[in-house]
Amino acid sequence: MINFEASTFLLQWAVGGAFFLWVTGRQRLVGLGYGWTTRIIYLGIASLSLVTGLSLETLWIRESSTILFLFAIVISLGFSVARRRAGVEGQRALQSSRIVRVAEMLGRNNEEDIEDSIAPKEFPPALDLIAPFIGTVGLIAGSVDAGGPVALSIARTIVGAAFLGAVSNSMLLGHWYLVQPGLSREPIHQLVRWTGILWIPELILLCLPTGMFSVLNGTIDDNYNGLLGWFWVACVIATICLVGVTRMALKEKAYSAVMAATGLMYLAILTGFGMDLVARILLDA
């Protein structure tokens, strides 16, 4: 059996979300405010992980990693705020193209509307990689401490972190389209695709012995006559169905399609967490 620890699970969520913040940020399309919001959310989740770890079964390697993770997030947040005037390259390009179109419609010279100045330095997205790398050390320590086959425990935790981060950030980014209406759909397409891709290894790793097949065939008693095992199956199927429907919604040209996709990813978070969390709790039974 691989023991379930809430502090490791919370750190797993924060690390995955921080990693996919970098995945989105490196495209330089999404406004800095999205990064500020996302970092603050994962700061809260990682802080809760630290408090839980210190209050219950303290594992100092994991807790130290969490503290450094928090510092790294704060540093990247501070750099991002300090360089807010630079914005992001994609936003500036979109703004410039709009100015050009308006100028052409009015028959004016573009140079009158576009400032000929050197843009200040942008926030370097690579800074967002520091926190997840540090946090991964804590995840590995927590996985080893959880017992069971070490390789399987580590793989479940790392893949689970990526899966939860992708599905969570998909929903968070969907809301950002209300703030940045002209944003390309490629960033949210990418996150939804990653959610679907990571669903496969997540499912496989949770089924490997001793895994969810042992719950479904009765070898592991869920204390509810198998009900929780089949609830997990429903979460697995619902998650990939929601990802598929979300991808179809994003193909629609209407702006409301993004809002529909965001609502669907809300549901996918619930089923995705059911897929990961329910399995971990049952396999700790």
C-alpha atoms as an extended CHARMM CRD file, in Angstrom:
* protein
*
       285  EXT
         1         1  MET       CA              0.0000000000        0.0000000000        0.0000000000  PROA      1               0.0000000000
         2         2  ILE       CA              1.0370000000        3.5870000000       -0.6750000000  PROA      2               0.0000000000
         3         3  ASN       CA             -0.0080000000        5.8460000000        2.1930000000  PROA      3               0.0000000000
         4         4  PHE       CA             -1.9940000000        8.9970000000        1.4520000000  PROA      4               0.0000000000
         5         5  GLU       CA             -0.7360000000       12.2320000000        2.9950000000  PROA      5               0.0000000000
         6         6  ALA       CA             -2.7160000000       15.4370000000        2.5740000000  PROA      6               0.0000000000
         7         7  SER       CA              0.3890000000       17.6500000000        2.6710000000  PROA      7               0.0000000000
         8         8  THR       CA              1.9640000000       15.7810000000       -0.2440000000  PROA      8               0.0000000000
         9         9  PHE       CA             -1.2880000000       15.9330000000       -2.2020000000  PROA      9               0.0000000000
        10        10  LEU       CA             -1.6080000000       19.7020000000       -1.7080000000  PROA      10              0.0000000000
        11        11  LEU       CA              2.0280000000       20.2650000000       -2.6690000000  PROA      11              0.0000000000
        12        12  GLN       CA              1.4390000000       18.0720000000       -5.7030000000  PROA      12              0.0000000000
        13        13  TRP       CA             -1.4420000000       20.3280000000       -6.7900000000  PROA      13              0.0000000000
        14        14  ALA       CA              0.6030000000       23.5110000000       -6.2870000000  PROA      14              0.0000000000
        15        15  VAL       CA              3.6770000000       22.1830000000       -8.1130000000  PROA      15              0.0000000000
        16        16  GLY       CA              1.6240000000       21.0360000000      -11.1120000000  PROA      16              0.0000000000
        17        17  GLY       CA             -0.1820000000       24.3620000000      -11.3230000000  PROA      17              0.0000000000
        18        18  ALA       CA              3.0780000000       26.3130000000      -11.0870000000  PROA      18              0.0000000000
        19        19  PHE       CA              4.6090000000       24.2160000000      -13.8640000000  PROA      19              0.0000000000
        20        20  PHE       CA              1.7220000000       24.8100000000      -16.2420000000  PROA      20              0.0000000000
        21        21  LEU       CA              1.8520000000       28.5190000000      -15.4590000000  PROA      21              0.0000000000
        22        22  TRP       CA              5.2930000000       28.4060000000      -17.0940000000  PROA      22              0.0000000000
        23        23  VAL       CA              3.9110000000       26.3750000000      -20.0160000000  PROA      23              0.0000000000
        24        24  THR       CA              1.3750000000       29.1320000000      -20.6680000000  PROA      24              0.0000000000
        25        25  GLY       CA              3.6380000000       32.0770000000      -19.8390000000  PROA      25              0.0000000000
        26        26  ARG       CA              6.4640000000       31.1070000000      -22.1790000000  PROA      26              0.0000000000
        27        27  GLN       CA              4.1760000000       31.7880000000      -25.1640000000  PROA      27              0.0000000000
        28        28  ARG       CA              4.1220000000       35.4870000000      -24.1430000000  PROA      28              0.0000000000
        29        29  LEU       CA              0.4760000000       35.8450000000      -25.1040000000  PROA      29              0.0000000000
        30        30  VAL       CA             -1.4030000000       35.9200000000      -21.7990000000  PROA      30              0.0000000000
        31        31  GLY       CA             -1.3890000000       39.1070000000      -19.7350000000  PROA      31              0.0000000000
        32        32  LEU       CA              0.7130000000       39.3230000000      -16.5660000000  PROA      32              0.0000000000
        33        33  GLY       CA             -2.3880000000       39.5500000000      -14.3900000000  PROA      33              0.0000000000
        34        34  TYR       CA             -3.1620000000       35.9040000000      -15.0960000000  PROA      34              0.0000000000
        35        35  GLY       CA              0.2190000000       34.9590000000      -13.6790000000  PROA      35              0.0000000000
        36        36  TRP       CA             -0.3340000000       37.1070000000      -10.5870000000  PROA      36              0.0000000000
        37        37  THR       CA             -3.6920000000       35.4640000000       -9.8940000000  PROA      37              0.0000000000
        38        38  THR       CA             -2.3760000000       31.9570000000      -10.5000000000  PROA      38              0.0000000000
        39        39  ARG       CA              0.7050000000       32.4230000000       -8.3180000000  PROA      39              0.0000000000
        40        40  ILE       CA             -1.3820000000       33.7550000000       -5.4330000000  PROA      40              0.0000000000
        41        41  ILE       CA             -3.7170000000       30.7430000000       -5.6640000000  PROA      41              0.0000000000
        42        42  TYR       CA             -0.8530000000       28.2580000000       -5.5730000000  PROA      42              0.0000000000
        43        43  LEU       CA              0.8530000000       30.2190000000       -2.8190000000  PROA      43              0.0000000000
        44        44  GLY       CA             -2.2640000000       29.5790000000       -0.7470000000  PROA      44              0.0000000000
        45        45  ILE       CA             -2.3920000000       25.8820000000       -1.6150000000  PROA      45              0.0000000000
        46        46  ALA       CA              1.3200000000       25.3620000000       -0.8830000000  PROA      46              0.0000000000
        47        47  SER       CA              0.9580000000       27.2620000000        2.4070000000  PROA      47              0.0000000000
        48        48  LEU       CA             -1.8830000000       24.9370000000        3.3690000000  PROA      48              0.0000000000
        49        49  SER       CA              0.3800000000       21.9960000000        2.5020000000  PROA      49              0.0000000000
        50        50  LEU       CA              3.0720000000       23.3680000000        4.8130000000  PROA      50              0.0000000000
        51        51  VAL       CA              0.6580000000       23.9420000000        7.6830000000  PROA      51              0.0000000000
        52        52  THR       CA             -0.7840000000       20.4430000000        7.2330000000  PROA      52              0.0000000000
        53        53  GLY       CA              2.6620000000       18.8550000000        7.1390000000  PROA      53              0.0000000000
        54        54  LEU       CA              3.8580000000       20.6860000000       10.2480000000  PROA      54              0.0000000000
        55        55  SER       CA              0.6330000000       19.9160000000       12.1190000000  PROA      55              0.0000000000
        56        56  LEU       CA              0.4420000000       16.2060000000       11.3230000000  PROA      56              0.0000000000
        57        57  GLU       CA              3.2940000000       13.9360000000       10.2430000000  PROA      57              0.0000000000
        58        58  THR       CA              6.2030000000       16.2680000000        9.5490000000  PROA      58              0.0000000000
        59        59  LEU       CA              8.6480000000       15.2460000000        6.8330000000  PROA      59              0.0000000000
        60        60  TRP       CA             11.3460000000       17.8820000000        6.9280000000  PROA      60              0.0000000000
        61        61  ILE       CA             12.6320000000       17.3610000000        3.3850000000  PROA      61              0.0000000000
        62        62  ARG       CA              9.1270000000       17.9020000000        2.0180000000  PROA      62              0.0000000000
        63        63  GLU       CA              8.3940000000       20.8280000000        4.3470000000  PROA      63              0.0000000000
        64        64  SER       CA             11.7300000000       22.4920000000        3.5340000000  PROA      64              0.0000000000
        65        65  SER       CA             11.0320000000       22.0570000000       -0.1520000000  PROA      65              0.0000000000
        66        66  THR       CA              7.6030000000       23.6290000000        0.3420000000  PROA      66              0.0000000000
        67        67  ILE       CA              9.1230000000       26.6490000000        2.0980000000  PROA      67              0.0000000000
        68        68  LEU       CA             11.5990000000       27.1550000000       -0.7480000000  PROA      68              0.0000000000
        69        69  PHE       CA              8.7600000000       26.6730000000       -3.2390000000  PROA      69              0.0000000000
        70        70  LEU       CA              6.8670000000       29.5000000000       -1.5160000000  PROA      70              0.0000000000
        71        71  PHE       CA              9.9330000000       31.7770000000       -1.6520000000  PROA      71              0.0000000000
        72        72  ALA       CA             10.4150000000       31.0240000000       -5.3530000000  PROA      72              0.0000000000
        73        73  ILE       CA              6.7760000000       31.8460000000       -6.1210000000  PROA      73              0.0000000000
        74        74  VAL       CA              7.0120000000       35.1190000000       -4.1750000000  PROA      74              0.0000000000
        75        75  ILE       CA             10.2070000000       36.0800000000       -6.0220000000  PROA      75              0.0000000000
        76        76  SER       CA              8.7110000000       35.3960000000       -9.4580000000  PROA      76              0.0000000000
        77        77  LEU       CA              5.5680000000       37.2960000000       -8.4530000000  PROA      77              0.0000000000
        78        78  GLY       CA              7.6840000000       40.2530000000       -7.3360000000  PROA      78              0.0000000000
        79        79  PHE       CA              9.6560000000       40.2850000000      -10.6050000000  PROA      79              0.0000000000
        80        80  SER       CA              6.4410000000       40.1000000000      -12.6070000000  PROA      80              0.0000000000
        81        81  VAL       CA              4.9010000000       43.0350000000      -10.7500000000  PROA      81              0.0000000000
        82        82  ALA       CA              8.1190000000       45.0530000000      -11.0290000000  PROA      82              0.0000000000
        83        83  ARG       CA              8.1510000000       44.6060000000      -14.8170000000  PROA      83              0.0000000000
        84        84  ARG       CA              4.4270000000       45.0780000000      -15.3390000000  PROA      84              0.0000000000
        85        85  ARG       CA              4.9400000000       48.1350000000      -17.5680000000  PROA      85              0.0000000000
        86        86  ALA       CA              6.5680000000       45.9460000000      -20.2100000000  PROA      86              0.0000000000
        87        87  GLY       CA              3.5080000000       43.7220000000      -20.4810000000  PROA      87              0.0000000000
        88        88  VAL       CA              3.9780000000       40.7270000000      -22.7740000000  PROA      88              0.0000000000
        89        89  GLU       CA              5.0750000000       40.6100000000      -26.3860000000  PROA      89              0.0000000000
        90        90  GLY       CA              1.8500000000       39.0580000000      -27.6630000000  PROA      90              0.0000000000
        91        91  GLN       CA             -0.3210000000       41.7220000000      -26.0340000000  PROA      91              0.0000000000
        92        92  ARG       CA              1.8060000000       44.5360000000      -27.4480000000  PROA      92              0.0000000000
        93        93  ALA       CA              1.6890000000       43.0330000000      -30.9420000000  PROA      93              0.0000000000
        94        94  LEU       CA             -2.1020000000       42.7480000000      -30.7670000000  PROA      94              0.0000000000
        95        95  GLN       CA             -2.4240000000       46.3400000000      -29.5680000000  PROA      95              0.0000000000
        96        96  SER       CA             -0.1230000000       47.5860000000      -32.3300000000  PROA      96              0.0000000000
        97        97  SER       CA             -2.0770000000       45.7140000000      -35.0100000000  PROA      97              0.0000000000
        98        98  ARG       CA             -5.3030000000       47.2770000000      -33.7640000000  PROA      98              0.0000000000
        99        99  ILE       CA             -3.7470000000       50.7460000000      -33.8650000000  PROA      99              0.0000000000
       100       100  VAL       CA             -2.5860000000       50.0960000000      -37.4280000000  PROA      100             0.0000000000
       101       101  ARG       CA             -6.0590000000       48.9740000000      -38.5330000000  PROA      101             0.0000000000
       102       102  VAL       CA             -7.7360000000       51.9940000000      -36.9660000000  PROA      102             0.0000000000
       103       103  ALA       CA             -5.1410000000       54.3250000000      -38.5070000000  PROA      103             0.0000000000
       104       104  GLU       CA             -5.6970000000       52.7970000000      -41.9430000000  PROA      104             0.0000000000
       105       105  MET       CA             -9.4560000000       53.2120000000      -41.5990000000  PROA      105             0.0000000000
       106       106  LEU       CA             -8.9890000000       56.8690000000      -40.6940000000  PROA      106             0.0000000000
       107       107  GLY       CA             -6.3960000000       57.4320000000      -43.3950000000  PROA      107             0.0000000000
       108       108  ARG       CA             -3.8060000000       58.5020000000      -40.8820000000  PROA      108             0.0000000000
       109       109  ASN       CA             -0.0890000000       57.8020000000      -40.7070000000  PROA      109             0.0000000000
       110       110  ASN       CA              0.6160000000       54.7990000000      -38.4490000000  PROA      110             0.0000000000
       111       111  GLU       CA              3.7110000000       56.4640000000      -37.0290000000  PROA      111             0.0000000000
       112       112  GLU       CA              1.4930000000       59.0430000000      -35.3640000000  PROA      112             0.0000000000
       113       113  ASP       CA             -0.1710000000       56.3590000000      -33.2600000000  PROA      113             0.0000000000
       114       114  ILE       CA              2.6260000000       53.9130000000      -32.5300000000  PROA      114             0.0000000000
       115       115  GLU       CA              5.2550000000       55.0860000000      -30.1040000000  PROA      115             0.0000000000
       116       116  ASP       CA              8.7630000000       54.6970000000      -31.3960000000  PROA      116             0.0000000000
       117       117  SER       CA             10.3690000000       53.7420000000      -28.1410000000  PROA      117             0.0000000000
       118       118  ILE       CA             12.2950000000       50.8400000000      -26.7130000000  PROA      118             0.0000000000
       119       119  ALA       CA             10.0150000000       48.6090000000      -24.6510000000  PROA      119             0.0000000000
       120       120  PRO       CA             11.1720000000       47.9200000000      -21.0940000000  PROA      120             0.0000000000
       121       121  LYS       CA             12.4190000000       44.4470000000      -20.2400000000  PROA      121             0.0000000000
       122       122  GLU       CA              9.7170000000       41.7980000000      -19.9260000000  PROA      122             0.0000000000
       123       123  PHE       CA              9.2920000000       39.3290000000      -17.1060000000  PROA      123             0.0000000000
       124       124  PRO       CA             11.3710000000       36.2180000000      -18.0020000000  PROA      124             0.0000000000
       125       125  PRO       CA              9.0200000000       33.1750000000      -17.9550000000  PROA      125             0.0000000000
       126       126  ALA       CA             11.9440000000       30.8980000000      -17.0370000000  PROA      126             0.0000000000
       127       127  LEU       CA             11.6780000000       32.2350000000      -13.4660000000  PROA      127             0.0000000000
       128       128  ASP       CA              8.4160000000       30.3060000000      -13.1490000000  PROA      128             0.0000000000
       129       129  LEU       CA             10.3270000000       27.0330000000      -13.5630000000  PROA      129             0.0000000000
       130       130  ILE       CA             12.2820000000       27.4630000000      -10.3390000000  PROA      130             0.0000000000
       131       131  ALA       CA              9.3340000000       26.8260000000       -8.0070000000  PROA      131             0.0000000000
       132       132  PRO       CA              8.1110000000       23.5690000000       -9.5990000000  PROA      132             0.0000000000
       133       133  PHE       CA             11.6630000000       22.1900000000       -9.7680000000  PROA      133             0.0000000000
       134       134  ILE       CA             12.1460000000       22.8890000000       -6.0620000000  PROA      134             0.0000000000
       135       135  GLY       CA              8.7100000000       21.5250000000       -5.2290000000  PROA      135             0.0000000000
       136       136  THR       CA              9.4330000000       18.3050000000       -7.1090000000  PROA      136             0.0000000000
       137       137  VAL       CA             12.1130000000       17.4840000000       -4.5350000000  PROA      137             0.0000000000
       138       138  GLY       CA              9.4440000000       17.5950000000       -1.8330000000  PROA      138             0.0000000000
       139       139  LEU       CA              7.1050000000       15.4550000000       -3.9270000000  PROA      139             0.0000000000
       140       140  ILE       CA              9.7810000000       12.7960000000       -4.3720000000  PROA      140             0.0000000000
       141       141  ALA       CA             10.5290000000       12.8300000000       -0.6310000000  PROA      141             0.0000000000
       142       142  GLY       CA              6.8330000000       12.5250000000        0.1800000000  PROA      142             0.0000000000
       143       143  SER       CA              6.4200000000        9.6860000000       -2.3250000000  PROA      143             0.0000000000
       144       144  VAL       CA              9.3070000000        7.7090000000       -0.8670000000  PROA      144             0.0000000000
       145       145  ASP       CA              7.9890000000        8.2490000000        2.6590000000  PROA      145             0.0000000000
       146       146  ALA       CA              4.5230000000        7.0290000000        1.6060000000  PROA      146             0.0000000000
       147       147  GLY       CA              5.7710000000        3.4600000000        1.3110000000  PROA      147             0.0000000000
       148       148  GLY       CA              4.9520000000        0.8580000000       -1.3110000000  PROA      148             0.0000000000
       149       149  PRO       CA              6.9150000000        0.4390000000       -4.5530000000  PROA      149             0.0000000000
       150       150  VAL       CA              9.0930000000        3.5510000000       -4.6940000000  PROA      150             0.0000000000
       151       151  ALA       CA              9.0970000000        3.9700000000       -8.4860000000  PROA      151             0.0000000000
       152       152  LEU       CA              5.3140000000        3.5860000000       -8.7000000000  PROA      152             0.0000000000
       153       153  SER       CA              4.7400000000        5.9880000000       -5.8050000000  PROA      153             0.0000000000
       154       154  ILE       CA              6.9710000000        8.6720000000       -7.3510000000  PROA      154             0.0000000000
       155       155  ALA       CA              5.4460000000        8.2100000000      -10.8110000000  PROA      155             0.0000000000
       156       156  ARG       CA              1.9040000000        8.5170000000       -9.4600000000  PROA      156             0.0000000000
       157       157  THR       CA              2.7760000000       11.6930000000       -7.5890000000  PROA      157             0.0000000000
       158       158  ILE       CA              4.6340000000       13.4270000000      -10.4400000000  PROA      158             0.0000000000
       159       159  VAL       CA              2.1050000000       12.4980000000      -13.1220000000  PROA      159             0.0000000000
       160       160  GLY       CA             -0.7280000000       13.3720000000      -10.7470000000  PROA      160             0.0000000000
       161       161  ALA       CA              0.8320000000       16.7940000000      -10.1420000000  PROA      161             0.0000000000
       162       162  ALA       CA              0.9730000000       17.4960000000      -13.8710000000  PROA      162             0.0000000000
       163       163  PHE       CA             -2.5780000000       16.2170000000      -14.4150000000  PROA      163             0.0000000000
       164       164  LEU       CA             -4.0940000000       18.3040000000      -11.6100000000  PROA      164             0.0000000000
       165       165  GLY       CA             -2.0870000000       21.3540000000      -12.6730000000  PROA      165             0.0000000000
       166       166  ALA       CA             -3.2460000000       21.1170000000      -16.2860000000  PROA      166             0.0000000000
       167       167  VAL       CA             -6.9320000000       20.7040000000      -15.4660000000  PROA      167             0.0000000000
       168       168  SER       CA             -6.8760000000       23.4680000000      -12.8190000000  PROA      168             0.0000000000
       169       169  ASN       CA             -5.0670000000       25.9710000000      -15.0260000000  PROA      169             0.0000000000
       170       170  SER       CA             -7.4180000000       25.2390000000      -17.9210000000  PROA      170             0.0000000000
       171       171  MET       CA            -10.2940000000       26.5250000000      -15.8250000000  PROA      171             0.0000000000
       172       172  LEU       CA             -8.3380000000       29.4900000000      -14.4590000000  PROA      172             0.0000000000
       173       173  LEU       CA             -7.1790000000       30.5460000000      -17.9130000000  PROA      173             0.0000000000
       174       174  GLY       CA            -10.7190000000       30.2910000000      -19.2740000000  PROA      174             0.0000000000
       175       175  HSD       CA            -11.7520000000       33.0590000000      -16.8780000000  PROA      175             0.0000000000
       176       176  TRP       CA             -8.8970000000       35.2540000000      -18.0750000000  PROA      176             0.0000000000
       177       177  TYR       CA            -10.5410000000       35.5630000000      -21.4930000000  PROA      177             0.0000000000
       178       178  LEU       CA            -13.0860000000       37.8570000000      -19.8230000000  PROA      178             0.0000000000
       179       179  VAL       CA            -10.2070000000       40.1740000000      -18.9070000000  PROA      179             0.0000000000
       180       180  GLN       CA             -8.2960000000       39.7840000000      -22.1860000000  PROA      180             0.0000000000
       181       181  PRO       CA            -11.0090000000       39.2420000000      -24.8550000000  PROA      181             0.0000000000
       182       182  GLY       CA             -8.6680000000       39.3860000000      -27.8460000000  PROA      182             0.0000000000
       183       183  LEU       CA             -6.4400000000       36.6220000000      -26.5220000000  PROA      183             0.0000000000
       184       184  SER       CA             -5.6490000000       33.7920000000      -28.9280000000  PROA      184             0.0000000000
       185       185  ARG       CA             -7.2790000000       30.4770000000      -28.0740000000  PROA      185             0.0000000000
       186       186  GLU       CA             -4.0130000000       28.5940000000      -28.4470000000  PROA      186             0.0000000000
       187       187  PRO       CA             -3.0690000000       28.8520000000      -24.7210000000  PROA      187             0.0000000000
       188       188  ILE       CA             -6.3140000000       27.2690000000      -23.5180000000  PROA      188             0.0000000000
       189       189  HSD       CA             -6.2390000000       24.7320000000      -26.3730000000  PROA      189             0.0000000000
       190       190  GLN       CA             -2.7910000000       23.7190000000      -25.1560000000  PROA      190             0.0000000000
       191       191  LEU       CA             -3.8550000000       23.2270000000      -21.5350000000  PROA      191             0.0000000000
       192       192  VAL       CA             -6.9370000000       21.2190000000      -22.4760000000  PROA      192             0.0000000000
       193       193  ARG       CA             -4.8240000000       19.0420000000      -24.7800000000  PROA      193             0.0000000000
       194       194  TRP       CA             -2.3510000000       18.4010000000      -21.9780000000  PROA      194             0.0000000000
       195       195  THR       CA             -5.1970000000       17.4340000000      -19.6490000000  PROA      195             0.0000000000
       196       196  GLY       CA             -6.3300000000       14.8090000000      -22.1420000000  PROA      196             0.0000000000
       197       197  ILE       CA             -2.7900000000       13.5430000000      -22.7390000000  PROA      197             0.0000000000
       198       198  LEU       CA             -1.9790000000       13.2470000000      -19.0350000000  PROA      198             0.0000000000
       199       199  TRP       CA             -5.2690000000       11.4500000000      -18.3420000000  PROA      199             0.0000000000
       200       200  ILE       CA             -3.7600000000        8.3450000000      -19.9960000000  PROA      200             0.0000000000
       201       201  PRO       CA             -0.6570000000        7.8270000000      -17.7670000000  PROA      201             0.0000000000
       202       202  GLU       CA             -2.6820000000        8.9660000000      -14.7490000000  PROA      202             0.0000000000
       203       203  LEU       CA             -5.1870000000        6.1700000000      -15.3730000000  PROA      203             0.0000000000
       204       204  ILE       CA             -2.5290000000        3.5560000000      -16.1070000000  PROA      204             0.0000000000
       205       205  LEU       CA             -0.4890000000        4.3350000000      -12.9790000000  PROA      205             0.0000000000
       206       206  LEU       CA             -3.5520000000        4.2590000000      -10.7300000000  PROA      206             0.0000000000
       207       207  CYS       CA             -4.4440000000        0.8200000000      -12.0830000000  PROA      207             0.0000000000
       208       208  LEU       CA             -1.0110000000       -0.7760000000      -11.7230000000  PROA      208             0.0000000000
       209       209  PRO       CA             -0.7850000000       -3.2520000000       -8.7850000000  PROA      209             0.0000000000
       210       210  THR       CA             -1.6820000000       -2.5800000000       -6.1280000000  PROA      210             0.0000000000
       211       211  GLY       CA             -4.1540000000       -0.3290000000       -7.8870000000  PROA      211             0.0000000000
       212       212  MET       CA             -7.7880000000        0.3960000000       -8.5660000000  PROA      212             0.0000000000
       213       213  PHE       CA             -8.4170000000       -3.0030000000      -10.1510000000  PROA      213             0.0000000000
       214       214  SER       CA             -7.9690000000       -4.4090000000       -6.6410000000  PROA      214             0.0000000000
       215       215  VAL       CA            -10.7530000000       -2.1280000000       -5.4330000000  PROA      215             0.0000000000
       216       216  LEU       CA            -13.0710000000       -3.0330000000       -8.3000000000  PROA      216             0.0000000000
       217       217  ASN       CA            -12.6180000000       -6.7890000000       -7.8850000000  PROA      217             0.0000000000
       218       218  GLY       CA            -13.1110000000       -6.6110000000       -4.1260000000  PROA      218             0.0000000000
       219       219  THR       CA             -9.5530000000       -7.4030000000       -3.0350000000  PROA      219             0.0000000000
       220       220  ILE       CA             -9.4930000000       -4.0010000000       -1.3370000000  PROA      220             0.0000000000
       221       221  ASP       CA            -12.6940000000       -3.2070000000        0.5660000000  PROA      221             0.0000000000
       222       222  ASP       CA            -13.8650000000        0.3840000000        0.1540000000  PROA      222             0.0000000000
       223       223  ASN       CA            -16.3290000000       -0.1060000000        3.0530000000  PROA      223             0.0000000000
       224       224  TYR       CA            -19.2310000000        0.9200000000        0.7960000000  PROA      224             0.0000000000
       225       225  ASN       CA            -19.8360000000       -2.3920000000       -0.9990000000  PROA      225             0.0000000000
       226       226  GLY       CA            -17.7850000000       -1.2640000000       -3.9850000000  PROA      226             0.0000000000
       227       227  LEU       CA            -19.6860000000        2.0140000000       -4.4620000000  PROA      227             0.0000000000
       228       228  LEU       CA            -16.5980000000        4.2250000000       -4.1810000000  PROA      228             0.0000000000
       229       229  GLY       CA            -14.7650000000        2.0880000000       -6.7230000000  PROA      229             0.0000000000
       230       230  TRP       CA            -17.4940000000        2.6060000000       -9.2890000000  PROA      230             0.0000000000
       231       231  PHE       CA            -17.6860000000        6.2860000000       -8.3780000000  PROA      231             0.0000000000
       232       232  TRP       CA            -14.0070000000        6.4400000000       -9.3270000000  PROA      232             0.0000000000
       233       233  VAL       CA            -14.7830000000        4.7530000000      -12.6670000000  PROA      233             0.0000000000
       234       234  ALA       CA            -17.4800000000        7.3700000000      -13.3010000000  PROA      234             0.0000000000
       235       235  CYS       CA            -14.9780000000       10.1500000000      -12.5560000000  PROA      235             0.0000000000
       236       236  VAL       CA            -12.4420000000        8.6310000000      -14.9640000000  PROA      236             0.0000000000
       237       237  ILE       CA            -14.9470000000        8.3950000000      -17.8210000000  PROA      237             0.0000000000
       238       238  ALA       CA            -16.5170000000       11.7910000000      -17.1030000000  PROA      238             0.0000000000
       239       239  THR       CA            -13.1290000000       13.5320000000      -17.0790000000  PROA      239             0.0000000000
       240       240  ILE       CA            -12.0530000000       12.4030000000      -20.5330000000  PROA      240             0.0000000000
       241       241  CYS       CA            -15.5550000000       13.0290000000      -21.9190000000  PROA      241             0.0000000000
       242       242  LEU       CA            -15.5010000000       16.5770000000      -20.5620000000  PROA      242             0.0000000000
       243       243  VAL       CA            -12.0580000000       17.1570000000      -22.0880000000  PROA      243             0.0000000000
       244       244  GLY       CA            -13.3530000000       15.9530000000      -25.4540000000  PROA      244             0.0000000000
       245       245  VAL       CA            -16.4710000000       18.1320000000      -25.3060000000  PROA      245             0.0000000000
       246       246  THR       CA            -14.3560000000       21.1200000000      -24.2320000000  PROA      246             0.0000000000
       247       247  ARG       CA            -12.0820000000       20.6930000000      -27.2530000000  PROA      247             0.0000000000
       248       248  MET       CA            -15.1300000000       20.5960000000      -29.5290000000  PROA      248             0.0000000000
       249       249  ALA       CA            -16.5420000000       23.7320000000      -27.8760000000  PROA      249             0.0000000000
       250       250  LEU       CA            -13.2910000000       25.6180000000      -28.4640000000  PROA      250             0.0000000000
       251       251  LYS       CA            -13.5580000000       24.9320000000      -32.1900000000  PROA      251             0.0000000000
       252       252  GLU       CA            -16.6250000000       27.1520000000      -32.3680000000  PROA      252             0.0000000000
       253       253  LYS       CA            -15.8760000000       30.6920000000      -33.5160000000  PROA      253             0.0000000000
       254       254  ALA       CA            -18.3000000000       32.4560000000      -31.1600000000  PROA      254             0.0000000000
       255       255  TYR       CA            -16.7140000000       34.0970000000      -28.1210000000  PROA      255             0.0000000000
       256       256  SER       CA            -19.2680000000       32.3310000000      -25.8950000000  PROA      256             0.0000000000
       257       257  ALA       CA            -17.5400000000       29.0450000000      -26.7880000000  PROA      257             0.0000000000
       258       258  VAL       CA            -14.6600000000       29.9690000000      -24.4780000000  PROA      258             0.0000000000
       259       259  MET       CA            -17.0800000000       30.5860000000      -21.6210000000  PROA      259             0.0000000000
       260       260  ALA       CA            -18.7640000000       27.2520000000      -22.3050000000  PROA      260             0.0000000000
       261       261  ALA       CA            -15.3420000000       25.5760000000      -22.2900000000  PROA      261             0.0000000000
       262       262  THR       CA            -14.5500000000       27.2210000000      -18.9420000000  PROA      262             0.0000000000
       263       263  GLY       CA            -17.7640000000       25.8540000000      -17.4360000000  PROA      263             0.0000000000
       264       264  LEU       CA            -16.9530000000       22.3840000000      -18.7250000000  PROA      264             0.0000000000
       265       265  MET       CA            -13.4740000000       22.5600000000      -17.2000000000  PROA      265             0.0000000000
       266       266  TYR       CA            -15.0670000000       23.4710000000      -13.8610000000  PROA      266             0.0000000000
       267       267  LEU       CA            -16.7590000000       20.0840000000      -14.0130000000  PROA      267             0.0000000000
       268       268  ALA       CA            -13.5400000000       18.4560000000      -15.2250000000  PROA      268             0.0000000000
       269       269  ILE       CA            -11.7410000000       19.7200000000      -12.1140000000  PROA      269             0.0000000000
       270       270  LEU       CA            -14.3180000000       17.9750000000       -9.9180000000  PROA      270             0.0000000000
       271       271  THR       CA            -14.1260000000       14.7090000000      -11.8360000000  PROA      271             0.0000000000
       272       272  GLY       CA            -10.3510000000       14.9530000000      -12.2910000000  PROA      272             0.0000000000
       273       273  PHE       CA             -9.8140000000       15.3970000000       -8.5830000000  PROA      273             0.0000000000
       274       274  GLY       CA            -12.2350000000       12.5400000000       -7.9740000000  PROA      274             0.0000000000
       275       275  MET       CA            -10.1150000000       10.3990000000      -10.2930000000  PROA      275             0.0000000000
       276       276  ASP       CA             -6.8780000000       11.1840000000       -8.4410000000  PROA      276             0.0000000000
       277       277  LEU       CA             -7.9460000000       11.8080000000       -4.8500000000  PROA      277             0.0000000000
       278       278  VAL       CA            -10.4990000000        9.0090000000       -4.4710000000  PROA      278             0.0000000000
       279       279  ALA       CA             -8.0000000000        6.4740000000       -5.8220000000  PROA      279             0.0000000000
       280       280  ARG       CA             -5.2690000000        7.6100000000       -3.4330000000  PROA      280             0.0000000000
       281       281  ILE       CA             -7.5700000000        7.4290000000       -0.4210000000  PROA      281             0.0000000000
       282       282  LEU       CA             -8.9200000000        3.9960000000       -1.3770000000  PROA      282             0.0000000000
       283       283  LEU       CA             -5.4630000000        2.5900000000       -2.0360000000  PROA      283             0.0000000000
       284       284  ASP       CA             -4.4210000000        3.7420000000        1.4320000000  PROA      284             0.0000000000
       285       285  ALA       CA             -7.2710000000        1.7210000000        2.9630000000  PROA      285             0.0000000000
